[in-house]
Amino acid sequence: QVQLVESGGGLVQTGESLRLSCAASGRTISALAMGWFRQAPGKERELVAAIGRRNNKYYYVTPVKGRFTISRDDAKNEVYLQMNSLKPEDTAVYYCAAPLERDYGRDPDRYEYTYWGQGTQVTVSS
């Protein structure tokens, strides 16, 4: 079991930045790919960014490429999402997630994400 707790969301204006954090407990995440998802009102949940173990692979959904950066600190059992140049369309609840299986080299967006945090709201005003 992995418990995930997100923090760092808030209300910002267009062009500003936020850094989301995800603290994991119950299991070390060093062997896992990790991901950040988001869900906007009336839309399906989408994978925003994912990172493989040992920072070996990355995935970003096209609209956030060049603006968002996912990173991890396995010593702290934490994952981060740095979000720059935020836009109103980035408004959503952001979730940290982890797969059940360990990362054995697959692209990090190809895993089934099983464990979820409670989410943190990000609101970008225009």
N, CA, C and O atoms as CSV, one atom per row, in Angstrom:
chain,resi,resn,atom,element,x,y,z
A,1,GLN,N,N,0.833,-1.199,0.000
A,1,GLN,CA,C,0.000,0.000,0.000
A,1,GLN,C,C,0.866,1.246,0.000
A,1,GLN,O,O,1.890,1.306,0.680
A,2,VAL,N,N,0.451,2.219,-0.756
A,2,VAL,CA,C,1.124,3.512,-0.795
A,2,VAL,C,C,0.091,4.580,-0.474
A,2,VAL,O,O,-0.958,4.653,-1.114
A,3,GLN,N,N,0.389,5.398,0.510
A,3,GLN,CA,C,-0.460,6.546,0.805
A,3,GLN,C,C,0.214,7.791,0.235
A,3,GLN,O,O,1.416,7.995,0.405
A,4,LEU,N,N,-0.579,8.617,-0.442
A,4,LEU,CA,C,-0.054,9.801,-1.122
A,4,LEU,C,C,-0.807,11.034,-0.642
A,4,LEU,O,O,-2.036,11.029,-0.565
A,5,VAL,N,N,-0.074,12.077,-0.322
A,5,VAL,CA,C,-0.684,13.319,0.134
A,5,VAL,C,C,-0.097,14.474,-0.664
A,5,VAL,O,O,1.106,14.728,-0.615
A,6,GLU,N,N,-0.958,15.172,-1.400
A,6,GLU,CA,C,-0.531,16.310,-2.201
A,6,GLU,C,C,-0.639,17.603,-1.405
A,6,GLU,O,O,-1.428,17.712,-0.467
A,7,SER,N,N,0.164,18.570,-1.796
A,7,SER,CA,C,0.087,19.904,-1.225
A,7,SER,C,C,0.619,20.895,-2.243
A,7,SER,O,O,1.258,20.512,-3.223
A,8,GLY,N,N,0.353,22.172,-2.005
A,8,GLY,CA,C,0.927,23.215,-2.846
A,8,GLY,C,C,-0.026,23.868,-3.823
A,8,GLY,O,O,0.351,24.804,-4.528
A,9,GLY,N,N,-1.257,23.386,-3.874
A,9,GLY,CA,C,-2.214,24.016,-4.769
A,9,GLY,C,C,-2.626,25.388,-4.274
A,9,GLY,O,O,-2.272,25.794,-3.167
A,10,GLY,N,N,-3.385,26.106,-5.111
A,10,GLY,CA,C,-3.845,27.414,-4.707
A,10,GLY,C,C,-4.412,28.196,-5.863
A,10,GLY,O,O,-4.623,27.667,-6.955
A,11,LEU,N,N,-4.656,29.471,-5.604
A,11,LEU,CA,C,-5.192,30.395,-6.605
A,11,LEU,C,C,-4.083,31.329,-7.054
A,11,LEU,O,O,-3.480,32.031,-6.242
A,12,VAL,N,N,-3.820,31.332,-8.358
A,12,VAL,CA,C,-2.793,32.201,-8.916
A,12,VAL,C,C,-3.337,32.888,-10.156
A,12,VAL,O,O,-4.398,32.529,-10.666
A,13,GLN,N,N,-2.604,33.871,-10.631
A,13,GLN,CA,C,-2.988,34.569,-11.856
A,13,GLN,C,C,-2.249,33.974,-13.048
A,13,GLN,O,O,-1.232,33.299,-12.890
A,14,THR,N,N,-2.763,34.229,-14.220
A,14,THR,CA,C,-2.129,33.764,-15.460
A,14,THR,C,C,-0.662,34.200,-15.497
A,14,THR,O,O,-0.326,35.352,-15.223
A,15,GLY,N,N,0.185,33.252,-15.841
A,15,GLY,CA,C,1.607,33.528,-15.943
A,15,GLY,C,C,2.410,33.226,-14.696
A,15,GLY,O,O,3.640,33.186,-14.741
A,16,GLU,N,N,1.731,33.016,-13.589
A,16,GLU,CA,C,2.436,32.734,-12.338
A,16,GLU,C,C,2.789,31.252,-12.234
A,16,GLU,O,O,2.465,30.453,-13.112
A,17,SER,N,N,3.462,30.911,-11.136
A,17,SER,CA,C,3.955,29.551,-10.949
A,17,SER,C,C,3.428,28.947,-9.650
A,17,SER,O,O,3.062,29.657,-8.713
A,18,LEU,N,N,3.402,27.637,-9.626
A,18,LEU,CA,C,3.099,26.865,-8.420
A,18,LEU,C,C,3.969,25.619,-8.421
A,18,LEU,O,O,4.345,25.106,-9.475
A,19,ARG,N,N,4.280,25.144,-7.233
A,19,ARG,CA,C,5.003,23.883,-7.112
A,19,ARG,C,C,4.183,22.950,-6.235
A,19,ARG,O,O,3.949,23.223,-5.058
A,20,LEU,N,N,3.756,21.861,-6.824
A,20,LEU,CA,C,3.008,20.856,-6.093
A,20,LEU,C,C,3.970,19.821,-5.520
A,20,LEU,O,O,4.976,19.476,-6.142
A,21,SER,N,N,3.648,19.335,-4.336
A,21,SER,CA,C,4.436,18.286,-3.701
A,21,SER,C,C,3.543,17.096,-3.400
A,21,SER,O,O,2.344,17.243,-3.165
A,22,CYS,N,N,4.139,15.930,-3.411
A,22,CYS,CA,C,3.423,14.702,-3.092
A,22,CYS,C,C,4.306,13.897,-2.137
A,22,CYS,O,O,5.402,13.467,-2.495
A,23,ALA,N,N,3.811,13.707,-0.927
A,23,ALA,CA,C,4.538,12.928,0.069
A,23,ALA,C,C,3.962,11.518,0.113
A,23,ALA,O,O,2.759,11.334,0.299
A,24,ALA,N,N,4.826,10.529,-0.060
A,24,ALA,CA,C,4.401,9.135,-0.050
A,24,ALA,C,C,4.783,8.470,1.266
A,24,ALA,O,O,5.801,8.803,1.872
A,25,SER,N,N,3.961,7.534,1.693
A,25,SER,CA,C,4.249,6.744,2.883
A,25,SER,C,C,3.720,5.336,2.690
A,25,SER,O,O,2.925,5.077,1.786
A,26,GLY,N,N,4.162,4.439,3.538
A,26,GLY,CA,C,3.707,3.056,3.470
A,26,GLY,C,C,4.597,2.168,2.637
A,26,GLY,O,O,4.627,0.952,2.829
A,27,ARG,N,N,5.328,2.772,1.706
A,27,ARG,CA,C,6.210,2.016,0.823
A,27,ARG,C,C,7.157,3.006,0.181
A,27,ARG,O,O,6.768,4.130,-0.136
A,28,THR,N,N,8.396,2.594,-0.012
A,28,THR,CA,C,9.322,3.454,-0.713
A,28,THR,C,C,8.943,3.523,-2.189
A,28,THR,O,O,8.567,2.517,-2.790
A,29,ILE,N,N,9.046,4.714,-2.765
A,29,ILE,CA,C,8.645,4.893,-4.158
A,29,ILE,C,C,9.824,4.787,-5.124
A,29,ILE,O,O,9.649,4.966,-6.329
A,30,SER,N,N,11.006,4.503,-4.617
A,30,SER,CA,C,12.191,4.548,-5.473
A,30,SER,C,C,12.123,3.557,-6.625
A,30,SER,O,O,12.760,3.771,-7.657
A,31,ALA,N,N,11.372,2.490,-6.472
A,31,ALA,CA,C,11.273,1.486,-7.535
A,31,ALA,C,C,10.056,1.702,-8.429
A,31,ALA,O,O,9.781,0.893,-9.316
A,32,LEU,N,N,9.345,2.772,-8.200
A,32,LEU,CA,C,8.099,3.015,-8.919
A,32,LEU,C,C,8.222,4.179,-9.883
A,32,LEU,O,O,8.935,5.145,-9.610
A,33,ALA,N,N,7.528,4.090,-11.016
A,33,ALA,CA,C,7.231,5.297,-11.770
A,33,ALA,C,C,6.194,6.084,-10.957
A,33,ALA,O,O,5.431,5.501,-10.186
A,34,MET,N,N,6.174,7.394,-11.134
A,34,MET,CA,C,5.206,8.229,-10.425
A,34,MET,C,C,4.573,9.191,-11.424
A,34,MET,O,O,5.191,9.573,-12.417
A,35,GLY,N,N,3.325,9.574,-11.144
A,35,GLY,CA,C,2.645,10.448,-12.077
A,35,GLY,C,C,1.818,11.524,-11.393
A,35,GLY,O,O,1.412,11.394,-10.238
A,36,TRP,N,N,1.586,12.585,-12.144
A,36,TRP,CA,C,0.652,13.637,-11.751
A,36,TRP,C,C,-0.483,13.658,-12.776
A,36,TRP,O,O,-0.244,13.747,-13.980
A,37,PHE,N,N,-1.705,13.576,-12.287
A,37,PHE,CA,C,-2.898,13.657,-13.110
A,37,PHE,C,C,-3.649,14.936,-12.749
A,37,PHE,O,O,-3.392,15.555,-11.716
A,38,ARG,N,N,-4.569,15.314,-13.610
A,38,ARG,CA,C,-5.462,16.428,-13.271
A,38,ARG,C,C,-6.852,16.142,-13.831
A,38,ARG,O,O,-7.020,15.416,-14.811
A,39,GLN,N,N,-7.834,16.739,-13.174
A,39,GLN,CA,C,-9.208,16.622,-13.646
A,39,GLN,C,C,-9.890,17.972,-13.507
A,39,GLN,O,O,-10.049,18.499,-12.406
A,40,ALA,N,N,-10.287,18.513,-14.638
A,40,ALA,CA,C,-11.016,19.773,-14.669
A,40,ALA,C,C,-12.517,19.482,-14.646
A,40,ALA,O,O,-12.934,18.388,-15.024
A,41,PRO,N,N,-13.330,20.439,-14.211
A,41,PRO,CA,C,-14.784,20.228,-14.159
A,41,PRO,C,C,-15.337,19.813,-15.514
A,41,PRO,O,O,-15.082,20.461,-16.529
A,42,GLY,N,N,-16.093,18.726,-15.515
A,42,GLY,CA,C,-16.719,18.257,-16.741
A,42,GLY,C,C,-15.802,17.521,-17.694
A,42,GLY,O,O,-16.206,17.161,-18.799
A,43,LYS,N,N,-14.554,17.294,-17.266
A,43,LYS,CA,C,-13.592,16.613,-18.143
A,43,LYS,C,C,-13.072,15.355,-17.461
A,43,LYS,O,O,-13.163,15.200,-16.244
A,44,GLU,N,N,-12.521,14.455,-18.283
A,44,GLU,CA,C,-11.940,13.237,-17.742
A,44,GLU,C,C,-10.577,13.531,-17.121
A,44,GLU,O,O,-9.900,14.498,-17.473
A,45,ARG,N,N,-10.206,12.674,-16.197
A,45,ARG,CA,C,-8.887,12.782,-15.596
A,45,ARG,C,C,-7.826,12.462,-16.644
A,45,ARG,O,O,-7.963,11.502,-17.402
A,46,GLU,N,N,-6.776,13.267,-16.683
A,46,GLU,CA,C,-5.714,13.045,-17.658
A,46,GLU,C,C,-4.351,13.026,-16.975
A,46,GLU,O,O,-4.124,13.703,-15.973
A,47,LEU,N,N,-3.462,12.237,-17.545
A,47,LEU,CA,C,-2.087,12.205,-17.059
A,47,LEU,C,C,-1.368,13.444,-17.576
A,47,LEU,O,O,-1.320,13.690,-18.781
A,48,VAL,N,N,-0.817,14.210,-16.663
A,48,VAL,CA,C,-0.122,15.445,-17.007
A,48,VAL,C,C,1.369,15.208,-17.174
A,48,VAL,O,O,1.977,15.675,-18.137
A,49,ALA,N,N,1.953,14.485,-16.237
A,49,ALA,CA,C,3.390,14.234,-16.266
A,49,ALA,C,C,3.680,12.953,-15.506
A,49,ALA,O,O,2.972,12.598,-14.564
A,50,ALA,N,N,4.723,12.271,-15.925
A,50,ALA,CA,C,5.133,11.050,-15.235
A,50,ALA,C,C,6.647,10.925,-15.308
A,50,ALA,O,O,7.292,11.444,-16.219
A,51,ILE,N,N,7.193,10.224,-14.325
A,51,ILE,CA,C,8.643,10.075,-14.244
A,51,ILE,C,C,8.972,8.639,-13.885
A,51,ILE,O,O,8.339,8.042,-13.015
A,52,GLY,N,N,9.973,8.087,-14.567
A,52,GLY,CA,C,10.398,6.733,-14.277
A,52,GLY,C,C,11.322,6.699,-13.080
A,52,GLY,O,O,11.758,7.735,-12.578
A,53,ARG,N,N,11.615,5.482,-12.630
A,53,ARG,CA,C,12.540,5.352,-11.514
A,53,ARG,C,C,13.919,5.821,-11.944
A,53,ARG,O,O,14.295,5.699,-13.109
A,54,ARG,N,N,14.656,6.352,-11.001
A,54,ARG,CA,C,15.997,6.879,-11.260
A,54,ARG,C,C,15.989,7.963,-12.339
A,54,ARG,O,O,16.994,8.175,-13.018
A,55,ASN,N,N,14.862,8.642,-12.493
A,55,ASN,CA,C,14.745,9.738,-13.462
A,55,ASN,C,C,15.123,9.308,-14.881
A,55,ASN,O,O,15.656,10.112,-15.646
A,56,ASN,N,N,14.854,8.057,-15.238
A,56,ASN,CA,C,15.335,7.562,-16.524
A,56,ASN,C,C,14.415,7.901,-17.681
A,56,ASN,O,O,14.856,7.943,-18.829
A,57,LYS,N,N,13.137,8.144,-17.394
A,57,LYS,CA,C,12.198,8.452,-18.462
A,57,LYS,C,C,11.188,9.464,-17.956
A,57,LYS,O,O,10.875,9.527,-16.767
A,58,TYR,N,N,10.686,10.256,-18.897
A,58,TYR,CA,C,9.710,11.286,-18.577
A,58,TYR,C,C,8.575,11.249,-19.590
A,58,TYR,O,O,8.736,10.816,-20.731
A,59,TYR,N,N,7.426,11.720,-19.129
A,59,TYR,CA,C,6.273,11.913,-20.009
A,59,TYR,C,C,5.618,13.228,-19.629
A,59,TYR,O,O,5.459,13.536,-18.447
A,60,TYR,N,N,5.238,14.007,-20.644
A,60,TYR,CA,C,4.444,15.218,-20.442
A,60,TYR,C,C,3.335,15.248,-21.497
A,60,TYR,O,O,3.572,14.961,-22.670
A,61,VAL,N,N,2.147,15.593,-21.070
A,61,VAL,CA,C,1.077,15.803,-22.033
A,61,VAL,C,C,1.395,17.072,-22.811
A,61,VAL,O,O,1.947,18.022,-22.256
A,62,THR,N,N,1.050,17.091,-24.085
A,62,THR,CA,C,1.482,18.169,-24.965
A,62,THR,C,C,1.216,19.581,-24.444
A,62,THR,O,O,2.114,20.418,-24.532
A,63,PRO,N,N,0.044,19.889,-23.911
A,63,PRO,CA,C,-0.219,21.285,-23.499
A,63,PRO,C,C,0.690,21.823,-22.402
A,63,PRO,O,O,0.762,23.036,-22.208
A,64,VAL,N,N,1.386,20.949,-21.682
A,64,VAL,CA,C,2.227,21.426,-20.572
A,64,VAL,C,C,3.714,21.337,-20.882
A,64,VAL,O,O,4.541,21.766,-20.077
A,65,LYS,N,N,4.059,20.791,-22.024
A,65,LYS,CA,C,5.475,20.657,-22.376
A,65,LYS,C,C,6.145,22.028,-22.409
A,65,LYS,O,O,5.623,22.979,-22.992
A,66,GLY,N,N,7.306,22.107,-21.772
A,66,GLY,CA,C,8.033,23.368,-21.701
A,66,GLY,C,C,7.608,24.264,-20.558
A,66,GLY,O,O,8.277,25.257,-20.273
A,67,ARG,N,N,6.505,23.934,-19.894
A,67,ARG,CA,C,6.029,24.752,-18.774
A,67,ARG,C,C,6.065,23.991,-17.443
A,67,ARG,O,O,6.331,24.582,-16.397
A,68,PHE,N,N,5.804,22.709,-17.483
A,68,PHE,CA,C,5.766,21.892,-16.266
A,68,PHE,C,C,6.993,20.996,-16.209
A,68,PHE,O,O,7.507,20.555,-17.236
A,69,THR,N,N,7.454,20.734,-14.982
A,69,THR,CA,C,8.585,19.827,-14.771
A,69,THR,C,C,8.276,18.905,-13.598
A,69,THR,O,O,7.977,19.368,-12.497
A,70,ILE,N,N,8.349,17.614,-13.838
A,70,ILE,CA,C,8.175,16.639,-12.772
A,70,ILE,C,C,9.541,16.215,-12.260
A,70,ILE,O,O,10.486,16.058,-13.032
A,71,SER,N,N,9.631,16.032,-10.960
A,71,SER,CA,C,10.894,15.596,-10.363
A,71,SER,C,C,10.582,14.734,-9.140
A,71,SER,O,O,9.443,14.658,-8.678
A,72,ARG,N,N,11.620,14.098,-8.642
A,72,ARG,CA,C,11.421,13.236,-7.483
A,72,ARG,C,C,12.632,13.289,-6.577
A,72,ARG,O,O,13.752,13.537,-7.023
A,73,ASP,N,N,12.391,13.053,-5.298
A,73,ASP,CA,C,13.465,12.941,-4.316
A,73,ASP,C,C,13.192,11.642,-3.558
A,73,ASP,O,O,12.415,11.621,-2.604
A,74,ASP,N,N,13.827,10.580,-3.985
A,74,ASP,CA,C,13.559,9.279,-3.386
A,74,ASP,C,C,14.013,9.206,-1.928
A,74,ASP,O,O,13.464,8.433,-1.143
A,75,ALA,N,N,15.005,10.002,-1.570
A,75,ALA,CA,C,15.451,10.016,-0.173
A,75,ALA,C,C,14.347,10.536,0.739
A,75,ALA,O,O,14.227,10.115,1.889
A,76,LYS,N,N,13.539,11.461,0.208
A,76,LYS,CA,C,12.430,12.014,0.984
A,76,LYS,C,C,11.115,11.298,0.699
A,76,LYS,O,O,10.105,11.547,1.357
A,77,ASN,N,N,11.137,10.396,-0.300
A,77,ASN,CA,C,9.915,9.701,-0.719
A,77,ASN,C,C,8.872,10.702,-1.215
A,77,ASN,O,O,7.692,10.610,-0.876
A,78,GLU,N,N,9.327,11.654,-2.019
A,78,GLU,CA,C,8.454,12.715,-2.500
A,78,GLU,C,C,8.585,12.906,-4.006
A,78,GLU,O,O,9.607,12.584,-4.611
A,79,VAL,N,N,7.527,13.436,-4.581
A,79,VAL,CA,C,7.489,13.773,-6.001
A,79,VAL,C,C,6.968,15.204,-6.106
A,79,VAL,O,O,6.170,15.643,-5.278
A,80,TYR,N,N,7.420,15.923,-7.121
A,80,TYR,CA,C,7.058,17.321,-7.266
A,80,TYR,C,C,6.585,17.609,-8.683
A,80,TYR,O,O,6.920,16.895,-9.629
A,81,LEU,N,N,5.801,18.666,-8.804
A,81,LEU,CA,C,5.414,19.163,-10.119
A,81,LEU,C,C,5.570,20.678,-10.095
A,81,LEU,O,O,4.785,21.390,-9.468
A,82,GLN,N,N,6.593,21.154,-10.786
A,82,GLN,CA,C,6.806,22.587,-10.925
A,82,GLN,C,C,6.008,23.065,-12.119
A,82,GLN,O,O,6.195,22.575,-13.233
A,83,MET,N,N,5.120,24.016,-11.896
A,83,MET,CA,C,4.246,24.508,-12.951
A,83,MET,C,C,4.518,25.992,-13.170
A,83,MET,O,O,4.259,26.817,-12.294
A,84,ASN,N,N,5.032,26.316,-14.326
A,84,ASN,CA,C,5.332,27.703,-14.681
A,84,ASN,C,C,4.402,28.196,-15.783
A,84,ASN,O,O,3.755,27.403,-16.468
A,85,SER,N,N,4.347,29.502,-15.941
A,85,SER,CA,C,3.524,30.111,-16.999
A,85,SER,C,C,2.124,29.525,-17.012
A,85,SER,O,O,1.625,29.099,-18.053
A,86,LEU,N,N,1.499,29.508,-15.850
A,86,LEU,CA,C,0.183,28.873,-15.735
A,86,LEU,C,C,-0.870,29.615,-16.537
A,86,LEU,O,O,-0.827,30.837,-16.684
A,87,LYS,N,N,-1.812,28.844,-17.050
A,87,LYS,CA,C,-2.898,29.360,-17.867
A,87,LYS,C,C,-4.241,28.975,-17.240
A,87,LYS,O,O,-4.315,28.007,-16.483
A,88,PRO,N,N,-5.289,29.718,-17.547
A,88,PRO,CA,C,-6.610,29.351,-17.007
A,88,PRO,C,C,-7.005,27.907,-17.320
A,88,PRO,O,O,-7.694,27.267,-16.526
A,89,GLU,N,N,-6.576,27.397,-18.463
A,89,GLU,CA,C,-6.930,26.023,-18.819
A,89,GLU,C,C,-6.181,24.977,-17.985
A,89,GLU,O,O,-6.464,23.784,-18.094
A,90,ASP,N,N,-5.243,25.407,-17.167
A,90,ASP,CA,C,-4.585,24.489,-16.235
A,90,ASP,C,C,-5.396,24.297,-14.958
A,90,ASP,O,O,-5.049,23.465,-14.120
A,91,THR,N,N,-6.467,25.060,-14.808
A,91,THR,CA,C,-7.309,24.941,-13.624
A,91,THR,C,C,-7.890,23.543,-13.526
A,91,THR,O,O,-8.541,23.063,-14.454
A,92,ALA,N,N,-7.652,22.892,-12.393
A,92,ALA,CA,C,-8.102,21.520,-12.196
A,92,ALA,C,C,-7.730,21.073,-10.786
A,92,ALA,O,O,-7.015,21.767,-10.064
A,93,VAL,N,N,-8.229,19.907,-10.415
A,93,VAL,CA,C,-7.715,19.225,-9.234
A,93,VAL,C,C,-6.566,18.338,-9.699
A,93,VAL,O,O,-6.712,17.555,-10.638
A,94,TYR,N,N,-5.440,18.467,-9.041
A,94,TYR,CA,C,-4.244,17.718,-9.412
A,94,TYR,C,C,-4.031,16.580,-8.417
A,94,TYR,O,O,-4.098,16.768,-7.202
A,95,TYR,N,N,-3.770,15.393,-8.971
A,95,TYR,CA,C,-3.605,14.189,-8.176
A,95,TYR,C,C,-2.228,13.581,-8.407
A,95,TYR,O,O,-1.748,13.508,-9.538
A,96,CYS,N,N,-1.616,13.158,-7.345
A,96,CYS,CA,C,-0.407,12.343,-7.408
A,96,CYS,C,C,-0.827,10.878,-7.457
A,96,CYS,O,O,-1.802,10.487,-6.816
A,97,ALA,N,N,-0.093,10.071,-8.213
A,97,ALA,CA,C,-0.487,8.678,-8.351
A,97,ALA,C,C,0.730,7.777,-8.524
A,97,ALA,O,O,1.779,8.198,-9.012
A,98,ALA,N,N,0.557,6.520,-8.108
A,98,ALA,CA,C,1.623,5.531,-8.218
A,98,ALA,C,C,1.046,4.219,-8.724
A,98,ALA,O,O,-0.090,3.875,-8.398
A,99,PRO,N,N,1.813,3.485,-9.515
A,99,PRO,CA,C,1.356,2.169,-9.969
A,99,PRO,C,C,1.527,1.120,-8.869
A,99,PRO,O,O,2.259,1.323,-7.901
A,100,LEU,N,N,0.848,0.022,-9.041
A,100,LEU,CA,C,1.017,-1.108,-8.136
A,100,LEU,C,C,2.356,-1.806,-8.401
A,100,LEU,O,O,3.053,-2.191,-7.462
A,101,GLU,N,N,2.715,-1.969,-9.684
A,101,GLU,CA,C,3.909,-2.715,-10.042
A,101,GLU,C,C,5.127,-1.801,-10.092
A,101,GLU,O,O,5.014,-0.598,-10.327
A,102,ARG,N,N,6.275,-2.391,-9.871
A,102,ARG,CA,C,7.499,-1.620,-9.928
A,102,ARG,C,C,7.827,-1.270,-11.369
A,102,ARG,O,O,7.343,-1.905,-12.306
A,103,ASP,N,N,8.648,-0.260,-11.526
A,103,ASP,CA,C,9.063,0.205,-12.846
A,103,ASP,C,C,10.134,-0.735,-13.383
A,103,ASP,O,O,11.228,-0.830,-12.826
A,104,TYR,N,N,9.808,-1.428,-14.472
A,104,TYR,CA,C,10.781,-2.335,-15.068
A,104,TYR,C,C,11.211,-1.852,-16.439
A,104,TYR,O,O,11.691,-2.638,-17.255
A,105,GLY,N,N,11.040,-0.544,-16.702
A,105,GLY,CA,C,11.579,0.036,-17.916
A,105,GLY,C,C,10.569,0.529,-18.914
A,105,GLY,O,O,10.932,1.121,-19.930
A,106,ARG,N,N,9.328,0.298,-18.644
A,106,ARG,CA,C,8.282,0.781,-19.544
A,106,ARG,C,C,8.213,2.303,-19.477
A,106,ARG,O,O,8.585,2.893,-18.463
A,107,ASP,N,N,7.742,2.946,-20.545
A,107,ASP,CA,C,7.522,4.379,-20.474
A,107,ASP,C,C,6.553,4.676,-19.327
A,107,ASP,O,O,5.573,3.951,-19.157
A,108,PRO,N,N,6.803,5.724,-18.539
A,108,PRO,CA,C,6.027,5.921,-17.310
A,108,PRO,C,C,4.550,6.204,-17.531
A,108,PRO,O,O,3.759,6.079,-16.596
A,109,ASP,N,N,4.158,6.581,-18.743
A,109,ASP,CA,C,2.737,6.802,-19.010
A,109,ASP,C,C,2.024,5.503,-19.359
A,109,ASP,O,O,0.817,5.505,-19.597
A,110,ARG,N,N,2.758,4.394,-19.392
A,110,ARG,CA,C,2.168,3.130,-19.808
A,110,ARG,C,C,1.721,2.261,-18.646
A,110,ARG,O,O,1.144,1.194,-18.856
A,111,TYR,N,N,1.977,2.696,-17.442
A,111,TYR,CA,C,1.587,1.914,-16.268
A,111,TYR,C,C,0.147,2.209,-15.888
A,111,TYR,O,O,-0.395,3.270,-16.201
A,112,GLU,N,N,-0.456,1.253,-15.212
A,112,GLU,CA,C,-1.772,1.468,-14.625
A,112,GLU,C,C,-1.558,2.048,-13.238
A,112,GLU,O,O,-0.963,1.403,-12.375
A,113,TYR,N,N,-2.033,3.245,-13.027
A,113,TYR,CA,C,-1.829,3.920,-11.755
A,113,TYR,C,C,-2.938,3.518,-10.792
A,113,TYR,O,O,-4.126,3.708,-11.055
A,114,THR,N,N,-2.507,2.958,-9.669
A,114,THR,CA,C,-3.412,2.308,-8.730
A,114,THR,C,C,-3.652,3.126,-7.473
A,114,THR,O,O,-4.771,3.172,-6.960
A,115,TYR,N,N,-2.612,3.767,-6.979
A,115,TYR,CA,C,-2.689,4.526,-5.737
A,115,TYR,C,C,-2.827,6.007,-6.054
A,115,TYR,O,O,-2.151,6.539,-6.935
A,116,TRP,N,N,-3.730,6.669,-5.306
A,116,TRP,CA,C,-4.055,8.071,-5.579
A,116,TRP,C,C,-4.069,8.879,-4.296
A,116,TRP,O,O,-4.446,8.389,-3.231
A,117,GLY,N,N,-3.649,10.129,-4.423
A,117,GLY,CA,C,-3.832,11.055,-3.324
A,117,GLY,C,C,-5.235,11.641,-3.356
A,117,GLY,O,O,-6.058,11.279,-4.197
A,118,GLN,N,N,-5.491,12.551,-2.425
A,118,GLN,CA,C,-6.819,13.144,-2.325
A,118,GLN,C,C,-6.997,14.321,-3.281
A,118,GLN,O,O,-8.114,14.788,-3.502
A,119,GLY,N,N,-5.894,14.792,-3.842
A,119,GLY,CA,C,-5.958,15.887,-4.798
A,119,GLY,C,C,-5.753,17.247,-4.163
A,119,GLY,O,O,-6.034,17.453,-2.982
A,120,THR,N,N,-5.257,18.168,-4.971
A,120,THR,CA,C,-5.082,19.555,-4.541
A,120,THR,C,C,-5.585,20.468,-5.658
A,120,THR,O,O,-5.276,20.255,-6.830
A,121,GLN,N,N,-6.352,21.472,-5.289
A,121,GLN,CA,C,-6.971,22.343,-6.278
A,121,GLN,C,C,-5.988,23.392,-6.767
A,121,GLN,O,O,-5.312,24.048,-5.975
A,122,VAL,N,N,-5.918,23.539,-8.074
A,122,VAL,CA,C,-5.147,24.609,-8.713
A,122,VAL,C,C,-6.122,25.448,-9.529
A,122,VAL,O,O,-6.809,24.938,-10.415
A,123,THR,N,N,-6.171,26.714,-9.225
A,123,THR,CA,C,-7.057,27.625,-9.948
A,123,THR,C,C,-6.231,28.773,-10.512
A,123,THR,O,O,-5.511,29.455,-9.782
A,124,VAL,N,N,-6.343,28.974,-11.813
A,124,VAL,CA,C,-5.599,30.027,-12.488
A,124,VAL,C,C,-6.601,31.044,-13.023
A,124,VAL,O,O,-7.428,30.723,-13.877
A,125,SER,N,N,-6.522,32.244,-12.527
A,125,SER,CA,C,-7.449,33.291,-12.958
A,125,SER,C,C,-6.866,34.065,-14.140
A,125,SER,O,O,-5.650,34.220,-14.258
A,126,SER,N,N,-7.730,34.536,-14.988
A,126,SER,CA,C,-7.287,35.269,-16.180
A,126,SER,C,C,-7.191,36.769,-15.913
A,126,SER,O,O,-6.833,37.534,-16.808
